[in-house]
Amino acid sequence: MSNDYKKLVRSKANRMLCGVCGGIGEYLNVDPTIVRLIWLLCSVASCGTGLLVYIVAAIVIPEDNDIVG
């Protein structure tokens, strides 16, 4: 039996700060830049609540253990 499911992890390859948006982009097969822009727009629209959500996501979502080479 193989594990063919995707797992949401923080990216080591596509990271600007903690790799949260890069990991979400890889999970959804979307360019991480688009995820970052959407996250920024939502953060501005919600008066900074997105920053708090980003910090919580950086703590909760595990980091990718694959070796980047």
PDB file of N, CA, C and O in Angstrom, chain B, residues numbered from 101:
ATOM      1  N   MET B 101       0.836  -1.172   0.000  1.00  0.00           N
ATOM      2  CA  MET B 101       0.000   0.000   0.000  1.00  0.00           C
ATOM      3  C   MET B 101       0.884   1.239   0.000  1.00  0.00           C
ATOM      4  O   MET B 101       1.780   1.361   0.835  1.00  0.00           O
ATOM      5  N   SER B 102       0.649   2.131  -0.899  1.00  0.00           N
ATOM      6  CA  SER B 102       1.476   3.333  -0.975  1.00  0.00           C
ATOM      7  C   SER B 102       0.692   4.548  -0.495  1.00  0.00           C
ATOM      8  O   SER B 102      -0.535   4.596  -0.579  1.00  0.00           O
ATOM      9  N   ASN B 103       1.427   5.514   0.006  1.00  0.00           N
ATOM     10  CA  ASN B 103       0.829   6.770   0.453  1.00  0.00           C
ATOM     11  C   ASN B 103       0.929   7.778  -0.677  1.00  0.00           C
ATOM     12  O   ASN B 103       1.941   8.464  -0.812  1.00  0.00           O
ATOM     13  N   ASP B 104      -0.120   7.871  -1.494  1.00  0.00           N
ATOM     14  CA  ASP B 104      -0.127   8.773  -2.637  1.00  0.00           C
ATOM     15  C   ASP B 104      -0.861  10.071  -2.338  1.00  0.00           C
ATOM     16  O   ASP B 104      -1.216  10.800  -3.265  1.00  0.00           O
ATOM     17  N   TYR B 105      -1.095  10.375  -1.078  1.00  0.00           N
ATOM     18  CA  TYR B 105      -1.784  11.609  -0.730  1.00  0.00           C
ATOM     19  C   TYR B 105      -0.752  12.730  -0.540  1.00  0.00           C
ATOM     20  O   TYR B 105       0.410  12.486  -0.216  1.00  0.00           O
ATOM     21  N   LYS B 106      -1.215  13.951  -0.750  1.00  0.00           N
ATOM     22  CA  LYS B 106      -0.342  15.098  -0.553  1.00  0.00           C
ATOM     23  C   LYS B 106      -0.429  15.558   0.891  1.00  0.00           C
ATOM     24  O   LYS B 106      -1.472  15.434   1.533  1.00  0.00           O
ATOM     25  N   LYS B 107       0.669  16.086   1.390  1.00  0.00           N
ATOM     26  CA  LYS B 107       0.718  16.569   2.760  1.00  0.00           C
ATOM     27  C   LYS B 107       1.128  18.035   2.720  1.00  0.00           C
ATOM     28  O   LYS B 107       2.068  18.403   2.016  1.00  0.00           O
ATOM     29  N   LEU B 108       0.429  18.862   3.469  1.00  0.00           N
ATOM     30  CA  LEU B 108       0.753  20.278   3.547  1.00  0.00           C
ATOM     31  C   LEU B 108       1.940  20.470   4.476  1.00  0.00           C
ATOM     32  O   LEU B 108       1.871  20.171   5.668  1.00  0.00           O
ATOM     33  N   VAL B 109       3.038  20.977   3.907  1.00  0.00           N
ATOM     34  CA  VAL B 109       4.249  21.251   4.674  1.00  0.00           C
ATOM     35  C   VAL B 109       4.796  22.616   4.272  1.00  0.00           C
ATOM     36  O   VAL B 109       4.503  23.114   3.185  1.00  0.00           O
ATOM     37  N   ARG B 110       5.595  23.218   5.156  1.00  0.00           N
ATOM     38  CA  ARG B 110       6.268  24.467   4.807  1.00  0.00           C
ATOM     39  C   ARG B 110       7.409  24.143   3.847  1.00  0.00           C
ATOM     40  O   ARG B 110       8.162  23.193   4.062  1.00  0.00           O
ATOM     41  N   SER B 111       7.527  24.927   2.807  1.00  0.00           N
ATOM     42  CA  SER B 111       8.508  24.672   1.760  1.00  0.00           C
ATOM     43  C   SER B 111       9.897  25.142   2.177  1.00  0.00           C
ATOM     44  O   SER B 111      10.048  26.187   2.811  1.00  0.00           O
ATOM     45  N   LYS B 112      10.908  24.355   1.810  1.00  0.00           N
ATOM     46  CA  LYS B 112      12.289  24.791   1.980  1.00  0.00           C
ATOM     47  C   LYS B 112      12.797  25.452   0.703  1.00  0.00           C
ATOM     48  O   LYS B 112      13.707  26.279   0.751  1.00  0.00           O
ATOM     49  N   ALA B 113      12.214  25.092  -0.433  1.00  0.00           N
ATOM     50  CA  ALA B 113      12.676  25.617  -1.723  1.00  0.00           C
ATOM     51  C   ALA B 113      12.028  26.962  -2.057  1.00  0.00           C
ATOM     52  O   ALA B 113      12.706  27.858  -2.561  1.00  0.00           O
ATOM     53  N   ASN B 114      10.741  27.117  -1.788  1.00  0.00           N
ATOM     54  CA  ASN B 114      10.002  28.339  -2.115  1.00  0.00           C
ATOM     55  C   ASN B 114       9.665  29.100  -0.847  1.00  0.00           C
ATOM     56  O   ASN B 114       8.504  29.159  -0.444  1.00  0.00           O
ATOM     57  N   ARG B 115      10.675  29.680  -0.219  1.00  0.00           N
ATOM     58  CA  ARG B 115      10.400  30.399   1.013  1.00  0.00           C
ATOM     59  C   ARG B 115      10.910  31.820   0.924  1.00  0.00           C
ATOM     60  O   ARG B 115      11.963  32.099   0.351  1.00  0.00           O
ATOM     61  N   MET B 116      10.118  32.716   1.517  1.00  0.00           N
ATOM     62  CA  MET B 116      10.533  34.101   1.683  1.00  0.00           C
ATOM     63  C   MET B 116      10.794  34.344   3.172  1.00  0.00           C
ATOM     64  O   MET B 116      11.835  34.886   3.544  1.00  0.00           O
ATOM     65  N   LEU B 117       9.861  33.949   4.004  1.00  0.00           N
ATOM     66  CA  LEU B 117      10.033  34.073   5.452  1.00  0.00           C
ATOM     67  C   LEU B 117      10.114  32.681   6.073  1.00  0.00           C
ATOM     68  O   LEU B 117      11.199  32.206   6.409  1.00  0.00           O
ATOM     69  N   CYS B 118       8.980  32.042   6.220  1.00  0.00           N
ATOM     70  CA  CYS B 118       8.936  30.722   6.864  1.00  0.00           C
ATOM     71  C   CYS B 118       8.555  29.596   5.912  1.00  0.00           C
ATOM     72  O   CYS B 118       8.623  28.428   6.295  1.00  0.00           O
ATOM     73  N   GLY B 119       8.158  29.911   4.691  1.00  0.00           N
ATOM     74  CA  GLY B 119       7.798  28.889   3.715  1.00  0.00           C
ATOM     75  C   GLY B 119       6.335  28.499   3.727  1.00  0.00           C
ATOM     76  O   GLY B 119       5.961  27.512   3.094  1.00  0.00           O
ATOM     77  N   VAL B 120       5.496  29.247   4.429  1.00  0.00           N
ATOM     78  CA  VAL B 120       4.076  28.905   4.515  1.00  0.00           C
ATOM     79  C   VAL B 120       3.406  29.067   3.152  1.00  0.00           C
ATOM     80  O   VAL B 120       2.755  28.140   2.670  1.00  0.00           O
ATOM     81  N   CYS B 121       3.557  30.220   2.538  1.00  0.00           N
ATOM     82  CA  CYS B 121       2.917  30.456   1.232  1.00  0.00           C
ATOM     83  C   CYS B 121       3.499  29.550   0.153  1.00  0.00           C
ATOM     84  O   CYS B 121       2.774  29.095  -0.732  1.00  0.00           O
ATOM     85  N   GLY B 122       4.800  29.287   0.221  1.00  0.00           N
ATOM     86  CA  GLY B 122       5.414  28.358  -0.725  1.00  0.00           C
ATOM     87  C   GLY B 122       4.854  26.954  -0.575  1.00  0.00           C
ATOM     88  O   GLY B 122       4.615  26.269  -1.569  1.00  0.00           O
ATOM     89  N   GLY B 123       4.647  26.527   0.658  1.00  0.00           N
ATOM     90  CA  GLY B 123       4.070  25.206   0.910  1.00  0.00           C
ATOM     91  C   GLY B 123       2.629  25.111   0.457  1.00  0.00           C
ATOM     92  O   GLY B 123       2.212  24.090  -0.091  1.00  0.00           O
ATOM     93  N   ILE B 124       1.858  26.180   0.685  1.00  0.00           N
ATOM     94  CA  ILE B 124       0.459  26.193   0.226  1.00  0.00           C
ATOM     95  C   ILE B 124       0.416  26.185  -1.294  1.00  0.00           C
ATOM     96  O   ILE B 124      -0.412  25.494  -1.888  1.00  0.00           O
ATOM     97  N   GLY B 125       1.304  26.948  -1.930  1.00  0.00           N
ATOM     98  CA  GLY B 125       1.362  26.960  -3.394  1.00  0.00           C
ATOM     99  C   GLY B 125       1.715  25.602  -3.965  1.00  0.00           C
ATOM    100  O   GLY B 125       1.117  25.171  -4.951  1.00  0.00           O
ATOM    101  N   GLU B 126       2.678  24.920  -3.361  1.00  0.00           N
ATOM    102  CA  GLU B 126       3.048  23.578  -3.823  1.00  0.00           C
ATOM    103  C   GLU B 126       1.912  22.586  -3.592  1.00  0.00           C
ATOM    104  O   GLU B 126       1.674  21.712  -4.425  1.00  0.00           O
ATOM    105  N   TYR B 127       1.221  22.714  -2.485  1.00  0.00           N
ATOM    106  CA  TYR B 127       0.105  21.810  -2.168  1.00  0.00           C
ATOM    107  C   TYR B 127      -1.049  21.980  -3.161  1.00  0.00           C
ATOM    108  O   TYR B 127      -1.669  20.997  -3.568  1.00  0.00           O
ATOM    109  N   LEU B 128      -1.334  23.228  -3.548  1.00  0.00           N
ATOM    110  CA  LEU B 128      -2.442  23.516  -4.456  1.00  0.00           C
ATOM    111  C   LEU B 128      -2.024  23.542  -5.922  1.00  0.00           C
ATOM    112  O   LEU B 128      -2.856  23.793  -6.794  1.00  0.00           O
ATOM    113  N   ASN B 129      -0.741  23.287  -6.210  1.00  0.00           N
ATOM    114  CA  ASN B 129      -0.193  23.364  -7.574  1.00  0.00           C
ATOM    115  C   ASN B 129      -0.435  24.731  -8.194  1.00  0.00           C
ATOM    116  O   ASN B 129      -0.859  24.840  -9.344  1.00  0.00           O
ATOM    117  N   VAL B 130      -0.157  25.785  -7.408  1.00  0.00           N
ATOM    118  CA  VAL B 130      -0.311  27.168  -7.834  1.00  0.00           C
ATOM    119  C   VAL B 130       1.031  27.854  -7.595  1.00  0.00           C
ATOM    120  O   VAL B 130       1.783  27.468  -6.700  1.00  0.00           O
ATOM    121  N   ASP B 131       1.323  28.869  -8.398  1.00  0.00           N
ATOM    122  CA  ASP B 131       2.545  29.637  -8.213  1.00  0.00           C
ATOM    123  C   ASP B 131       2.537  30.276  -6.815  1.00  0.00           C
ATOM    124  O   ASP B 131       1.574  30.960  -6.467  1.00  0.00           O
ATOM    125  N   PRO B 132       3.577  30.070  -6.016  1.00  0.00           N
ATOM    126  CA  PRO B 132       3.607  30.642  -4.666  1.00  0.00           C
ATOM    127  C   PRO B 132       3.511  32.166  -4.646  1.00  0.00           C
ATOM    128  O   PRO B 132       3.067  32.739  -3.651  1.00  0.00           O
ATOM    129  N   THR B 133       3.915  32.825  -5.714  1.00  0.00           N
ATOM    130  CA  THR B 133       3.791  34.280  -5.771  1.00  0.00           C
ATOM    131  C   THR B 133       2.331  34.701  -5.736  1.00  0.00           C
ATOM    132  O   THR B 133       1.992  35.707  -5.112  1.00  0.00           O
ATOM    133  N   ILE B 134       1.468  33.949  -6.395  1.00  0.00           N
ATOM    134  CA  ILE B 134       0.039  34.248  -6.379  1.00  0.00           C
ATOM    135  C   ILE B 134      -0.518  34.061  -4.971  1.00  0.00           C
ATOM    136  O   ILE B 134      -1.334  34.860  -4.513  1.00  0.00           O
ATOM    137  N   VAL B 135      -0.080  33.010  -4.289  1.00  0.00           N
ATOM    138  CA  VAL B 135      -0.526  32.779  -2.907  1.00  0.00           C
ATOM    139  C   VAL B 135      -0.060  33.928  -2.016  1.00  0.00           C
ATOM    140  O   VAL B 135      -0.812  34.395  -1.161  1.00  0.00           O
ATOM    141  N   ARG B 136       1.176  34.385  -2.212  1.00  0.00           N
ATOM    142  CA  ARG B 136       1.693  35.500  -1.413  1.00  0.00           C
ATOM    143  C   ARG B 136       0.899  36.777  -1.652  1.00  0.00           C
ATOM    144  O   ARG B 136       0.597  37.507  -0.708  1.00  0.00           O
ATOM    145  N   LEU B 137       0.560  37.051  -2.912  1.00  0.00           N
ATOM    146  CA  LEU B 137      -0.222  38.249  -3.218  1.00  0.00           C
ATOM    147  C   LEU B 137      -1.620  38.187  -2.617  1.00  0.00           C
ATOM    148  O   LEU B 137      -2.112  39.179  -2.078  1.00  0.00           O
ATOM    149  N   ILE B 138      -2.261  37.027  -2.706  1.00  0.00           N
ATOM    150  CA  ILE B 138      -3.596  36.865  -2.123  1.00  0.00           C
ATOM    151  C   ILE B 138      -3.508  37.014  -0.604  1.00  0.00           C
ATOM    152  O   ILE B 138      -4.370  37.646   0.007  1.00  0.00           O
ATOM    153  N   TRP B 139      -2.473  36.436   0.009  1.00  0.00           N
ATOM    154  CA  TRP B 139      -2.294  36.540   1.456  1.00  0.00           C
ATOM    155  C   TRP B 139      -2.078  37.992   1.857  1.00  0.00           C
ATOM    156  O   TRP B 139      -2.613  38.442   2.870  1.00  0.00           O
ATOM    157  N   LEU B 140      -1.292  38.735   1.064  1.00  0.00           N
ATOM    158  CA  LEU B 140      -1.049  40.145   1.349  1.00  0.00           C
ATOM    159  C   LEU B 140      -2.334  40.962   1.249  1.00  0.00           C
ATOM    160  O   LEU B 140      -2.609  41.793   2.114  1.00  0.00           O
ATOM    161  N   LEU B 141      -3.121  40.729   0.198  1.00  0.00           N
ATOM    162  CA  LEU B 141      -4.384  41.449   0.041  1.00  0.00           C
ATOM    163  C   LEU B 141      -5.342  41.157   1.192  1.00  0.00           C
ATOM    164  O   LEU B 141      -6.000  42.064   1.702  1.00  0.00           O
ATOM    165  N   CYS B 142      -5.420  39.913   1.592  1.00  0.00           N
ATOM    166  CA  CYS B 142      -6.289  39.550   2.719  1.00  0.00           C
ATOM    167  C   CYS B 142      -5.781  40.163   4.026  1.00  0.00           C
ATOM    168  O   CYS B 142      -6.579  40.573   4.868  1.00  0.00           O
ATOM    169  N   SER B 143      -4.474  40.228   4.196  1.00  0.00           N
ATOM    170  CA  SER B 143      -3.913  40.830   5.409  1.00  0.00           C
ATOM    171  C   SER B 143      -4.210  42.311   5.481  1.00  0.00           C
ATOM    172  O   SER B 143      -4.547  42.826   6.547  1.00  0.00           O
ATOM    173  N   VAL B 144      -4.088  43.006   4.355  1.00  0.00           N
ATOM    174  CA  VAL B 144      -4.369  44.443   4.333  1.00  0.00           C
ATOM    175  C   VAL B 144      -5.859  44.686   4.556  1.00  0.00           C
ATOM    176  O   VAL B 144      -6.242  45.598   5.289  1.00  0.00           O
ATOM    177  N   ALA B 145      -6.692  43.872   3.926  1.00  0.00           N
ATOM    178  CA  ALA B 145      -8.137  44.048   4.044  1.00  0.00           C
ATOM    179  C   ALA B 145      -8.637  43.741   5.459  1.00  0.00           C
ATOM    180  O   ALA B 145      -9.657  44.281   5.889  1.00  0.00           O
ATOM    181  N   SER B 146      -7.924  42.879   6.176  1.00  0.00           N
ATOM    182  CA  SER B 146      -8.372  42.503   7.523  1.00  0.00           C
ATOM    183  C   SER B 146      -7.595  43.229   8.619  1.00  0.00           C
ATOM    184  O   SER B 146      -7.588  42.797   9.772  1.00  0.00           O
ATOM    185  N   CYS B 147      -6.947  44.321   8.259  1.00  0.00           N
ATOM    186  CA  CYS B 147      -6.202  45.156   9.226  1.00  0.00           C
ATOM    187  C   CYS B 147      -5.108  44.374   9.955  1.00  0.00           C
ATOM    188  O   CYS B 147      -4.882  44.588  11.146  1.00  0.00           O
ATOM    189  N   GLY B 148      -4.439  43.485   9.257  1.00  0.00           N
ATOM    190  CA  GLY B 148      -3.294  42.784   9.834  1.00  0.00           C
ATOM    191  C   GLY B 148      -3.574  41.441  10.459  1.00  0.00           C
ATOM    192  O   GLY B 148      -2.659  40.812  10.989  1.00  0.00           O
ATOM    193  N   THR B 149      -4.798  40.984  10.415  1.00  0.00           N
ATOM    194  CA  THR B 149      -5.112  39.670  10.986  1.00  0.00           C
ATOM    195  C   THR B 149      -4.390  38.559  10.227  1.00  0.00           C
ATOM    196  O   THR B 149      -4.063  37.519  10.800  1.00  0.00           O
ATOM    197  N   GLY B 150      -4.143  38.782   8.942  1.00  0.00           N
ATOM    198  CA  GLY B 150      -3.422  37.800   8.137  1.00  0.00           C
ATOM    199  C   GLY B 150      -2.018  37.543   8.655  1.00  0.00           C
ATOM    200  O   GLY B 150      -1.507  36.432   8.520  1.00  0.00           O
ATOM    201  N   LEU B 151      -1.386  38.549   9.243  1.00  0.00           N
ATOM    202  CA  LEU B 151      -0.061  38.372   9.828  1.00  0.00           C
ATOM    203  C   LEU B 151      -0.120  37.415  11.012  1.00  0.00           C
ATOM    204  O   LEU B 151       0.753  36.562  11.170  1.00  0.00           O
ATOM    205  N   LEU B 152      -1.137  37.556  11.833  1.00  0.00           N
ATOM    206  CA  LEU B 152      -1.325  36.648  12.965  1.00  0.00           C
ATOM    207  C   LEU B 152      -1.586  35.221  12.471  1.00  0.00           C
ATOM    208  O   LEU B 152      -1.049  34.261  13.024  1.00  0.00           O
ATOM    209  N   VAL B 153      -2.402  35.091  11.443  1.00  0.00           N
ATOM    210  CA  VAL B 153      -2.695  33.776  10.870  1.00  0.00           C
ATOM    211  C   VAL B 153      -1.422  33.157  10.282  1.00  0.00           C
ATOM    212  O   VAL B 153      -1.204  31.951  10.403  1.00  0.00           O
ATOM    213  N   TYR B 154      -0.585  33.982   9.647  1.00  0.00           N
ATOM    214  CA  TYR B 154       0.683  33.492   9.080  1.00  0.00           C
ATOM    215  C   TYR B 154       1.595  32.956  10.184  1.00  0.00           C
ATOM    216  O   TYR B 154       2.207  31.900  10.025  1.00  0.00           O
ATOM    217  N   ILE B 155       1.685  33.672  11.289  1.00  0.00           N
ATOM    218  CA  ILE B 155       2.534  33.235  12.400  1.00  0.00           C
ATOM    219  C   ILE B 155       2.033  31.920  12.979  1.00  0.00           C
ATOM    220  O   ILE B 155       2.826  31.026  13.275  1.00  0.00           O
ATOM    221  N   VAL B 156       0.717  31.801  13.141  1.00  0.00           N
ATOM    222  CA  VAL B 156       0.143  30.546  13.646  1.00  0.00           C
ATOM    223  C   VAL B 156       0.401  29.410  12.651  1.00  0.00           C
ATOM    224  O   VAL B 156       0.742  28.298  13.054  1.00  0.00           O
ATOM    225  N   ALA B 157       0.239  29.687  11.355  1.00  0.00           N
ATOM    226  CA  ALA B 157       0.488  28.654  10.338  1.00  0.00           C
ATOM    227  C   ALA B 157       1.956  28.241  10.329  1.00  0.00           C
ATOM    228  O   ALA B 157       2.260  27.065  10.130  1.00  0.00           O
ATOM    229  N   ALA B 158       2.864  29.179  10.539  1.00  0.00           N
ATOM    230  CA  ALA B 158       4.292  28.856  10.574  1.00  0.00           C
ATOM    231  C   ALA B 158       4.629  27.956  11.759  1.00  0.00           C
ATOM    232  O   ALA B 158       5.568  27.162  11.693  1.00  0.00           O
ATOM    233  N   ILE B 159       3.873  28.080  12.829  1.00  0.00           N
ATOM    234  CA  ILE B 159       4.094  27.242  14.008  1.00  0.00           C
ATOM    235  C   ILE B 159       3.437  25.870  13.833  1.00  0.00           C
ATOM    236  O   ILE B 159       4.009  24.852  14.223  1.00  0.00           O
ATOM    237  N   VAL B 160       2.233  25.845  13.245  1.00  0.00           N
ATOM    238  CA  VAL B 160       1.441  24.613  13.176  1.00  0.00           C
ATOM    239  C   VAL B 160       1.859  23.706  12.019  1.00  0.00           C
ATOM    240  O   VAL B 160       1.940  22.491  12.195  1.00  0.00           O
ATOM    241  N   ILE B 161       2.125  24.268  10.848  1.00  0.00           N
ATOM    242  CA  ILE B 161       2.443  23.462   9.668  1.00  0.00           C
ATOM    243  C   ILE B 161       3.878  22.957   9.792  1.00  0.00           C
ATOM    244  O   ILE B 161       4.791  23.752  10.012  1.00  0.00           O
ATOM    245  N   PRO B 162       4.091  21.654   9.654  1.00  0.00           N
ATOM    246  CA  PRO B 162       5.458  21.114   9.782  1.00  0.00           C
ATOM    247  C   PRO B 162       6.320  21.497   8.574  1.00  0.00           C
ATOM    248  O   PRO B 162       5.814  21.765   7.484  1.00  0.00           O
ATOM    249  N   GLU B 163       7.636  21.513   8.803  1.00  0.00           N
ATOM    250  CA  GLU B 163       8.567  21.842   7.732  1.00  0.00           C
ATOM    251  C   GLU B 163       8.827  20.614   6.871  1.00  0.00           C
ATOM    252  O   GLU B 163       8.774  19.482   7.352  1.00  0.00           O
ATOM    253  N   ASP B 164       9.105  20.849   5.602  1.00  0.00           N
ATOM    254  CA  ASP B 164       9.388  19.788   4.641  1.00  0.00           C
ATOM    255  C   ASP B 164      10.699  19.121   5.035  1.00  0.00           C
ATOM    256  O   ASP B 164      11.687  19.809   5.291  1.00  0.00           O
ATOM    257  N   ASN B 165      10.723  17.789   5.088  1.00  0.00           N
ATOM    258  CA  ASN B 165      11.917  17.061   5.457  1.00  0.00           C
ATOM    259  C   ASN B 165      12.708  16.579   4.259  1.00  0.00           C
ATOM    260  O   ASN B 165      13.785  16.006   4.426  1.00  0.00           O
ATOM    261  N   ASP B 166      12.198  16.799   3.040  1.00  0.00           N
ATOM    262  CA  ASP B 166      12.931  16.370   1.846  1.00  0.00           C
ATOM    263  C   ASP B 166      14.182  17.202   1.689  1.00  0.00           C
ATOM    264  O   ASP B 166      14.196  18.393   2.002  1.00  0.00           O
ATOM    265  N   ILE B 167      15.234  16.566   1.202  1.00  0.00           N
ATOM    266  CA  ILE B 167      16.491  17.264   0.981  1.00  0.00           C
ATOM    267  C   ILE B 167      16.406  18.018  -0.332  1.00  0.00           C
ATOM    268  O   ILE B 167      16.088  17.439  -1.371  1.00  0.00           O
ATOM    269  N   VAL B 168      16.692  19.320  -0.283  1.00  0.00           N
ATOM    270  CA  VAL B 168      16.660  20.165  -1.477  1.00  0.00           C
ATOM    271  C   VAL B 168      18.068  20.188  -2.032  1.00  0.00           C
ATOM    272  O   VAL B 168      19.028  20.491  -1.322  1.00  0.00           O
ATOM    273  N   GLY B 169      18.181  19.860  -3.322  1.00  0.00           N
ATOM    274  CA  GLY B 169      19.529  19.805  -3.875  1.00  0.00           C
ATOM    275  C   GLY B 169      19.637  20.388  -5.160  1.00  0.00           C
ATOM    276  O   GLY B 169      20.722  20.408  -5.740  1.00  0.00           O
TER     277      GLY B 169
END
